[in-house]
Amino acid sequence: MPTLYQDPRSGNCYKVILTAAHLGLQIKTIDIDVTSGLTRKPEFLSKNPNGRVPLFELDDGRLLPESNAIIWYLAEGSPLIPADRFARAQMLQWMFFEQYSHEPYIAVARFWLTFVSKEQLRAKEHLIPEWHAKGNAALGVMEGHLKKNDWFAADHFSLADIALYAYTHCAEEGGFDLKSYPAVGDWLARVAATRGFVKMGKAV
């Protein structure tokens, strides 16, 4: 059985769990607290020199880091990746958006405001307004799209929705007001109603 090294609080790890659950795949999970420093120890760095989770280990020992690469690997050949060429490109567009315009602000704000001490936060407090401004800009882009579309690509649930759901659904933990984005809220409910849906922190 393949193994996912994860912190169950991480949205990037949650993407993998959501994808596997939707596809009915069984994976083993090994939980690692990213605040403990374990991902920077030689044993873990020998598996992923970038020192981060998620890390996916196949039965034959091959290793695959990076959340969006892992979910693509799991979903290839399934409806989670659109068959149409342009729709696939749209899906990737939103997955790149998630990593470049969404996650660096929404996930980072959540991490620092929820999972570290007030003493540690003091060193980053000056960045909070930027996190919120840019995170809200990303949510605004999503809101505009979702006012006209139920899903992010191909008119059906895809990896783009999984990638964006992971940190959007818990954005309020980072100080974002999701009530200001009603179309996003409706989309969150649609994702939660999909086949095999599991909440963050649950194993497949």
Backbone as CSV, one residue per row, in Angstrom:
resi,resn,N_x,N_y,N_z,CA_x,CA_y,CA_z,C_x,C_y,C_z
1,MET,0.842,-1.196,0.000,0.000,0.000,0.000,0.880,1.250,0.000
2,PRO,0.612,2.222,-0.882,1.414,3.449,-0.889,1.246,4.219,0.416
3,THR,2.252,5.041,0.716,2.314,5.756,1.989,2.362,7.253,1.759
4,LEU,1.571,7.980,2.527,1.596,9.438,2.513,2.183,9.930,3.827
5,TYR,3.318,10.627,3.735,3.867,11.324,4.891,3.184,12.684,4.937
6,GLN,2.532,12.975,6.053,1.673,14.155,6.098,1.610,14.752,7.489
7,ASP,1.266,16.021,7.521,0.768,16.655,8.738,-0.737,16.793,8.507
8,PRO,-1.576,16.132,9.306,-3.019,16.149,9.035,-3.667,17.520,9.135
9,ARG,-2.949,18.522,9.622,-3.461,19.889,9.677,-3.179,20.646,8.387
10,SER,-2.381,20.071,7.524,-1.928,20.756,6.316,-2.929,20.615,5.179
11,GLY,-3.279,21.743,4.564,-4.160,21.691,3.406,-3.519,20.991,2.223
12,ASN,-2.202,21.165,2.056,-1.527,20.490,0.958,-1.595,18.975,1.109
13,CYS,-1.484,18.494,2.333,-1.642,17.061,2.581,-3.099,16.640,2.415
14,TYR,-4.001,17.491,2.838,-5.438,17.210,2.720,-5.856,17.010,1.272
15,LYS,-5.222,17.721,0.347,-5.520,17.516,-1.074,-5.369,16.047,-1.463
16,VAL,-4.303,15.440,-0.983,-4.027,14.045,-1.329,-5.089,13.131,-0.714
17,ILE,-5.444,13.392,0.521,-6.478,12.596,1.188,-7.812,12.734,0.455
18,LEU,-8.188,13.958,0.085,-9.444,14.182,-0.630,-9.464,13.458,-1.975
19,THR,-8.357,13.531,-2.696,-8.288,12.882,-4.004,-8.414,11.378,-3.860
20,ALA,-7.663,10.809,-2.936,-7.728,9.368,-2.728,-9.128,8.935,-2.291
21,ALA,-9.752,9.714,-1.409,-11.095,9.359,-0.931,-12.096,9.402,-2.068
22,HIS,-12.021,10.428,-2.916,-12.948,10.540,-4.043,-12.791,9.362,-4.994
23,LEU,-11.559,8.900,-5.173,-11.295,7.809,-6.111,-11.425,6.433,-5.470
24,GLY,-11.649,6.391,-4.162,-11.782,5.111,-3.478,-10.464,4.375,-3.316
25,LEU,-9.359,5.127,-3.237,-8.034,4.523,-3.106,-7.643,4.413,-1.636
26,GLN,-6.983,3.344,-1.286,-6.491,3.160,0.072,-5.024,3.554,0.141
27,ILE,-4.671,4.416,1.066,-3.278,4.782,1.285,-2.993,4.756,2.784
28,LYS,-1.750,4.434,3.109,-1.291,4.479,4.493,-0.804,5.887,4.789
29,THR,-1.043,6.373,5.975,-0.566,7.700,6.350,0.398,7.617,7.530
30,ILE,1.450,8.407,7.455,2.386,8.571,8.561,2.374,10.052,8.921
31,ASP,1.927,10.367,10.124,1.764,11.756,10.535,3.071,12.333,11.076
32,ILE,3.376,13.536,10.632,4.566,14.265,11.058,4.151,15.680,11.422
33,ASP,4.488,16.119,12.611,4.234,17.498,13.034,5.308,18.385,12.406
34,VAL,4.896,19.244,11.461,5.894,20.049,10.741,6.558,21.085,11.646
35,THR,5.952,21.371,12.790,6.568,22.330,13.708,7.626,21.672,14.597
36,SER,7.763,20.353,14.513,8.689,19.618,15.381,10.116,19.601,14.844
37,GLY,10.288,19.956,13.568,11.605,19.902,12.955,11.957,18.561,12.340
38,LEU,11.044,17.593,12.410,11.355,16.257,11.903,11.580,16.232,10.393
39,THR,10.909,17.139,9.661,11.101,17.134,8.206,12.461,17.691,7.804
40,ARG,13.204,18.229,8.778,14.537,18.762,8.496,15.641,17.823,8.995
41,LYS,15.254,16.669,9.498,16.224,15.681,9.956,16.747,14.881,8.768
42,PRO,17.977,14.367,8.867,18.583,13.633,7.753,17.733,12.477,7.231
43,GLU,17.034,11.772,8.121,16.231,10.623,7.674,15.137,11.060,6.701
44,PHE,14.454,12.177,7.017,13.399,12.647,6.119,14.004,13.317,4.891
45,LEU,15.066,14.077,5.077,15.684,14.771,3.946,16.236,13.794,2.910
46,SER,16.558,12.578,3.339,17.001,11.572,2.373,15.862,11.157,1.456
47,LYS,14.622,11.361,1.912,13.446,11.050,1.093,12.985,12.264,0.302
48,ASN,13.003,13.425,0.927,12.629,14.662,0.246,13.610,15.760,0.651
49,PRO,14.595,16.044,-0.186,15.599,17.059,0.149,15.007,18.442,0.401
50,ASN,13.771,18.677,-0.062,13.114,19.963,0.185,12.558,20.057,1.594
51,GLY,12.532,18.939,2.310,12.164,18.946,3.718,10.733,19.336,4.007
52,ARG,9.798,18.876,3.147,8.397,19.252,3.336,7.477,18.055,3.139
53,VAL,6.306,18.176,3.712,5.212,17.255,3.417,4.178,18.032,2.601
54,PRO,3.364,17.326,1.803,3.248,15.879,1.689,4.380,15.252,0.881
55,LEU,4.629,13.986,1.199,5.548,13.161,0.434,4.862,11.823,0.232
56,PHE,4.796,11.378,-1.009,4.090,10.145,-1.357,5.121,9.090,-1.735
57,GLU,5.031,7.933,-1.090,5.948,6.832,-1.358,5.180,5.662,-1.967
58,LEU,5.571,5.276,-3.169,4.914,4.173,-3.859,5.392,2.842,-3.290
59,ASP,4.656,1.786,-3.620,5.001,0.459,-3.113,6.406,0.028,-3.526
60,ASP,6.874,0.499,-4.671,8.202,0.105,-5.145,9.314,1.017,-4.620
61,GLY,8.954,1.945,-3.722,9.950,2.799,-3.106,10.159,4.133,-3.789
62,ARG,9.573,4.342,-4.967,9.702,5.647,-5.616,8.989,6.707,-4.785
63,LEU,9.532,7.924,-4.825,9.057,9.009,-3.966,8.590,10.186,-4.803
64,LEU,7.467,10.762,-4.402,6.907,11.900,-5.132,6.482,12.977,-4.141
65,PRO,7.190,14.111,-4.108,6.755,15.241,-3.287,5.858,16.182,-4.094
66,GLU,5.414,17.248,-3.465,4.590,18.313,-4.050,3.141,17.851,-4.240
67,SER,2.256,18.536,-3.538,0.852,18.109,-3.455,0.173,17.988,-4.809
68,ASN,0.349,18.978,-5.669,-0.370,18.935,-6.939,0.181,17.868,-7.880
69,ALA,1.478,17.568,-7.760,2.037,16.460,-8.529,1.462,15.133,-8.037
70,ILE,1.324,14.998,-6.727,0.803,13.752,-6.154,-0.640,13.531,-6.585
71,ILE,-1.476,14.567,-6.496,-2.884,14.348,-6.840,-3.052,14.108,-8.339
72,TRP,-2.186,14.700,-9.159,-2.222,14.392,-10.600,-1.891,12.918,-10.816
73,TYR,-0.857,12.431,-10.137,-0.467,11.023,-10.261,-1.630,10.105,-9.875
74,LEU,-2.279,10.402,-8.763,-3.383,9.564,-8.299,-4.574,9.595,-9.246
75,ALA,-4.831,10.761,-9.835,-6.078,10.952,-10.587,-5.952,10.680,-12.076
76,GLU,-4.745,10.472,-12.569,-4.595,10.299,-14.013,-5.462,9.146,-14.509
77,GLY,-6.213,9.416,-15.585,-7.126,8.427,-16.142,-8.516,8.460,-15.542
78,SER,-8.740,9.340,-14.570,-10.055,9.460,-13.926,-10.729,10.750,-14.372
79,PRO,-12.037,10.898,-14.106,-12.736,12.145,-14.460,-12.242,13.381,-13.711
80,LEU,-11.427,13.188,-12.673,-10.877,14.348,-11.968,-9.922,15.153,-12.842
81,ILE,-9.429,14.531,-13.925,-8.612,15.241,-14.916,-9.409,15.253,-16.213
82,PRO,-9.858,16.410,-16.674,-10.722,16.470,-17.860,-10.066,15.840,-19.094
83,ALA,-10.883,15.222,-19.899,-10.388,14.605,-21.138,-10.077,15.658,-22.198
84,ASP,-10.834,16.750,-22.201,-10.645,17.801,-23.195,-9.350,18.568,-22.936
85,ARG,-8.605,18.821,-23.989,-7.299,19.471,-23.867,-7.387,20.850,-23.228
86,PHE,-8.326,21.677,-23.697,-8.446,23.026,-23.150,-8.919,22.994,-21.705
87,ALA,-9.841,22.083,-21.396,-10.332,21.966,-20.021,-9.208,21.530,-19.072
88,ARG,-8.330,20.653,-19.545,-7.172,20.269,-18.730,-6.285,21.476,-18.454
89,ALA,-6.082,22.296,-19.487,-5.279,23.501,-19.303,-5.941,24.458,-18.316
90,GLN,-7.266,24.582,-18.379,-7.988,25.413,-17.403,-7.794,24.879,-15.988
91,MET,-7.871,23.565,-15.851,-7.657,22.955,-14.544,-6.269,23.306,-14.015
92,LEU,-5.249,23.178,-14.863,-3.887,23.525,-14.459,-3.758,25.005,-14.144
93,GLN,-4.464,25.841,-14.902,-4.459,27.282,-14.630,-4.838,27.545,-13.173
94,TRP,-5.919,26.917,-12.723,-6.383,27.142,-11.359,-5.473,26.472,-10.330
95,MET,-4.849,25.367,-10.691,-3.906,24.727,-9.772,-2.649,25.581,-9.599
96,PHE,-2.197,26.224,-10.699,-1.078,27.156,-10.581,-1.497,28.389,-9.774
97,PHE,-2.696,28.883,-10.010,-3.232,30.017,-9.250,-3.222,29.693,-7.764
98,GLU,-3.641,28.487,-7.434,-3.679,28.084,-6.018,-2.298,28.145,-5.387
99,GLN,-1.285,27.685,-6.087,0.052,27.639,-5.520,0.750,28.998,-5.501
100,TYR,0.407,29.875,-6.450,1.122,31.149,-6.563,0.374,32.342,-5.983
101,SER,-0.951,32.351,-6.048,-1.735,33.525,-5.649,-2.620,33.286,-4.436
102,HIS,-2.809,32.044,-4.047,-3.763,31.673,-3.002,-3.041,31.113,-1.777
103,GLU,-2.403,29.993,-1.926,-1.764,29.297,-0.807,-0.707,30.129,-0.086
104,PRO,0.132,30.906,-0.789,1.179,31.654,-0.083,0.650,32.693,0.903
105,TYR,-0.622,33.044,0.802,-1.197,34.055,1.683,-2.246,33.448,2.615
106,ILE,-3.173,32.683,2.067,-4.237,32.112,2.897,-3.691,31.026,3.811
107,ALA,-2.878,30.133,3.272,-2.311,29.069,4.102,-1.288,29.615,5.087
108,VAL,-0.489,30.551,4.644,0.548,31.105,5.520,-0.080,31.882,6.676
109,ALA,-1.111,32.667,6.388,-1.800,33.383,7.466,-2.395,32.406,8.468
110,ARG,-3.003,31.346,7.964,-3.583,30.324,8.862,-2.507,29.693,9.737
111,PHE,-1.372,29.359,9.142,-0.308,28.719,9.915,0.169,29.616,11.044
112,TRP,0.481,30.864,10.702,1.058,31.735,11.718,0.054,32.194,12.755
113,LEU,-1.205,32.325,12.380,-2.218,32.795,13.337,-2.829,31.666,14.150
114,THR,-2.607,30.421,13.732,-3.259,29.296,14.410,-2.289,28.336,15.086
115,PHE,-1.133,28.117,14.488,-0.309,26.996,14.934,1.019,27.371,15.585
116,VAL,1.329,28.641,15.704,2.572,29.030,16.376,2.256,29.904,17.582
117,SER,3.214,30.043,18.439,3.006,30.827,19.659,2.943,32.325,19.344
118,LYS,2.390,33.069,20.282,2.320,34.521,20.118,3.717,35.126,20.049
119,GLU,4.654,34.520,20.762,6.025,35.014,20.731,6.624,34.843,19.338
120,GLN,6.390,33.683,18.717,6.896,33.436,17.363,6.204,34.341,16.341
121,LEU,4.923,34.597,16.570,4.155,35.414,15.637,4.664,36.846,15.578
122,ARG,5.208,37.335,16.653,5.648,38.736,16.694,6.612,39.064,15.557
123,ALA,7.430,38.095,15.174,8.408,38.330,14.114,7.762,38.464,12.745
124,LYS,6.502,38.026,12.636,5.806,38.040,11.346,4.618,38.990,11.324
125,GLU,4.328,39.622,12.449,3.109,40.442,12.540,3.028,41.509,11.457
126,HIS,4.155,42.047,11.062,4.147,43.118,10.058,3.695,42.615,8.688
127,LEU,3.695,41.298,8.487,3.283,40.718,7.210,1.786,40.407,7.137
128,ILE,1.098,40.432,8.269,-0.317,40.038,8.293,-1.166,40.879,7.335
129,PRO,-1.027,42.219,7.301,-1.841,42.987,6.348,-1.616,42.562,4.897
130,GLU,-0.378,42.253,4.534,-0.109,41.802,3.163,-0.747,40.439,2.901
131,TRP,-0.623,39.523,3.865,-1.264,38.213,3.707,-2.757,38.383,3.478
132,HIS,-3.381,39.220,4.278,-4.830,39.393,4.169,-5.209,40.103,2.872
133,ALA,-4.452,41.110,2.484,-4.783,41.823,1.242,-4.675,40.895,0.039
134,LYS,-3.598,40.147,-0.047,-3.392,39.281,-1.205,-4.268,38.032,-1.140
135,GLY,-4.521,37.531,0.057,-5.434,36.398,0.199,-6.855,36.771,-0.183
136,ASN,-7.282,37.948,0.254,-8.619,38.415,-0.132,-8.703,38.691,-1.625
137,ALA,-7.615,39.130,-2.229,-7.614,39.311,-3.686,-7.832,37.977,-4.389
138,ALA,-7.183,36.927,-3.887,-7.367,35.592,-4.475,-8.799,35.102,-4.288
139,LEU,-9.352,35.305,-3.101,-10.742,34.907,-2.862,-11.690,35.695,-3.761
140,GLY,-11.361,36.944,-4.034,-12.174,37.751,-4.933,-12.163,37.219,-6.354
141,VAL,-11.005,36.754,-6.810,-10.925,36.136,-8.136,-11.784,34.879,-8.185
142,MET,-11.701,34.076,-7.145,-12.525,32.859,-7.076,-14.008,33.210,-7.060
143,GLU,-14.373,34.226,-6.283,-15.780,34.642,-6.194,-16.310,35.040,-7.565
144,GLY,-15.521,35.806,-8.296,-15.961,36.230,-9.615,-16.192,35.057,-10.550
145,HIS,-15.305,34.062,-10.496,-15.476,32.882,-11.345,-16.699,32.074,-10.923
146,LEU,-16.866,31.902,-9.619,-17.937,31.036,-9.113,-19.315,31.685,-9.186
147,LYS,-19.394,32.962,-9.416,-20.696,33.590,-9.671,-21.272,33.120,-11.000
148,LYS,-20.396,32.660,-11.898,-20.819,32.261,-13.239,-20.659,30.762,-13.490
149,ASN,-19.954,30.065,-12.597,-19.641,28.655,-12.816,-19.773,27.875,-11.515
150,ASP,-20.232,26.641,-11.599,-20.311,25.797,-10.407,-18.952,25.257,-10.004
151,TRP,-18.071,25.028,-10.992,-16.772,24.417,-10.750,-15.694,25.230,-11.447
152,PHE,-14.445,24.881,-11.216,-13.350,25.690,-11.758,-12.912,25.291,-13.158
153,ALA,-13.213,24.099,-13.604,-12.814,23.679,-14.949,-13.760,22.593,-15.442
154,ALA,-13.997,22.591,-16.753,-14.705,21.486,-17.425,-16.154,21.301,-16.985
155,ASP,-16.709,22.275,-16.261,-18.098,22.195,-15.801,-18.360,21.001,-14.894
156,HIS,-17.310,20.463,-14.274,-17.521,19.404,-13.285,-16.372,19.410,-12.281
157,PHE,-16.561,18.706,-11.198,-15.579,18.603,-10.121,-14.271,18.031,-10.658
158,SER,-13.161,18.708,-10.360,-11.867,18.270,-10.867,-10.782,18.535,-9.822
159,LEU,-9.545,18.221,-10.182,-8.428,18.493,-9.283,-8.308,19.972,-8.933
160,ALA,-8.761,20.838,-9.825,-8.725,22.274,-9.524,-9.558,22.584,-8.286
161,ASP,-10.708,21.948,-8.171,-11.570,22.173,-7.010,-10.944,21.609,-5.740
162,ILE,-10.336,20.439,-5.847,-9.669,19.848,-4.685,-8.528,20.743,-4.224
163,ALA,-7.708,21.206,-5.184,-6.564,22.039,-4.828,-7.000,23.318,-4.121
164,LEU,-8.058,23.943,-4.603,-8.506,25.201,-4.015,-9.332,25.012,-2.746
165,TYR,-10.028,23.893,-2.653,-10.842,23.646,-1.453,-9.965,23.519,-0.210
166,ALA,-8.815,22.895,-0.350,-8.020,22.478,0.805,-7.741,23.605,1.792
167,TYR,-7.327,24.754,1.304,-7.054,25.871,2.211,-8.184,26.898,2.259
168,THR,-9.063,26.901,1.249,-10.163,27.863,1.290,-11.144,27.525,2.400
169,HIS,-11.442,26.252,2.588,-12.495,25.885,3.541,-12.119,26.245,4.984
170,CYS,-10.817,26.395,5.243,-10.382,26.740,6.596,-9.736,28.131,6.643
171,ALA,-10.028,28.952,5.649,-9.400,30.273,5.560,-9.725,31.160,6.755
172,GLU,-10.883,30.946,7.378,-11.242,31.793,8.521,-10.265,31.631,9.675
173,GLU,-9.563,30.476,9.733,-8.545,30.284,10.766,-7.357,31.212,10.545
174,GLY,-7.253,31.766,9.349,-6.199,32.725,9.063,-6.679,34.166,9.085
175,GLY,-7.918,34.375,9.534,-8.430,35.729,9.664,-9.214,36.240,8.474
176,PHE,-9.611,35.343,7.562,-10.392,35.742,6.386,-11.883,35.534,6.657
177,ASP,-12.702,36.437,6.160,-14.149,36.377,6.369,-14.806,35.766,5.133
178,LEU,-15.088,34.483,5.189,-15.679,33.800,4.029,-17.112,34.228,3.770
179,LYS,-17.764,34.827,4.760,-19.133,35.305,4.533,-19.159,36.423,3.485
180,SER,-18.036,37.037,3.243,-17.953,38.084,2.224,-17.922,37.520,0.805
181,TYR,-17.868,36.188,0.704,-17.748,35.531,-0.599,-18.820,34.450,-0.723
182,PRO,-20.079,34.857,-0.950,-21.179,33.877,-0.937,-21.063,32.813,-2.026
183,ALA,-20.557,33.158,-3.190,-20.409,32.149,-4.243,-19.351,31.120,-3.855
184,VAL,-18.308,31.587,-3.190,-17.312,30.652,-2.670,-17.945,29.740,-1.631
185,GLY,-18.782,30.301,-0.769,-19.456,29.493,0.242,-20.336,28.414,-0.369
186,ASP,-21.064,28.765,-1.426,-21.908,27.772,-2.103,-21.057,26.671,-2.731
187,TRP,-19.918,27.064,-3.298,-19.005,26.084,-3.895,-18.419,25.158,-2.827
188,LEU,-18.059,25.704,-1.682,-17.552,24.868,-0.592,-18.569,23.788,-0.221
189,ALA,-19.843,24.165,-0.189,-20.894,23.195,0.123,-21.008,22.134,-0.966
190,ARG,-20.841,22.533,-2.223,-20.899,21.551,-3.318,-19.752,20.540,-3.209
191,VAL,-18.551,21.050,-2.900,-17.414,20.135,-2.753,-17.661,19.161,-1.601
192,ALA,-18.180,19.663,-0.502,-18.429,18.812,0.661,-19.489,17.750,0.403
193,ALA,-20.263,17.926,-0.670,-21.308,16.957,-1.012,-20.842,15.944,-2.069
194,THR,-19.574,16.013,-2.481,-19.097,15.102,-3.523,-18.854,13.705,-2.962
195,ARG,-18.761,12.766,-3.879,-18.553,11.359,-3.530,-17.272,11.170,-2.716
196,GLY,-17.394,10.427,-1.618,-16.226,10.066,-0.830,-15.627,11.179,0.006
197,PHE,-16.301,12.317,0.086,-15.732,13.463,0.797,-15.379,13.096,2.237
198,VAL,-14.207,13.542,2.678,-13.786,13.395,4.075,-13.299,14.754,4.571
199,LYS,-13.467,14.989,5.847,-13.017,16.241,6.449,-11.511,16.217,6.668
200,MET,-10.932,17.391,6.776,-9.506,17.496,7.062,-9.188,16.781,8.375
201,GLY,-8.085,16.058,8.376,-7.657,15.345,9.573,-8.121,13.907,9.624
202,LYS,-8.983,13.504,8.691,-9.468,12.127,8.645,-8.591,11.298,7.698
203,ALA,-8.413,10.042,8.023,-7.668,9.129,7.154,-8.588,8.565,6.091
204,VAL,-8.004,8.137,4.980,-8.799,7.529,3.896,-9.205,6.125,4.312
